[in-house]
Amino acid sequence: MSLNPRMAQWSGKRVWLVGASSGIGRATASALHAQGAAVIVSARNAGSLRNLWPSTLVPRPCRWT
């Protein structure tokens, strides 16, 4: 029994990923976007978010103090 069933269809879904300017976060955002999800990406480095993502993704920089 799985508490979190596997999602097979991402089209029309919204996903918010934190830490998406590089590495696993960036790869995950790219893969979900390719599968039709509306992806919101956040990271501490606002410049990286704006430079890395196409206009169809929504960058939301955030800073923890």
Order of alpha helices (4+ residues) and beta strands (2+ residues): beta-alpha-beta-alpha-beta
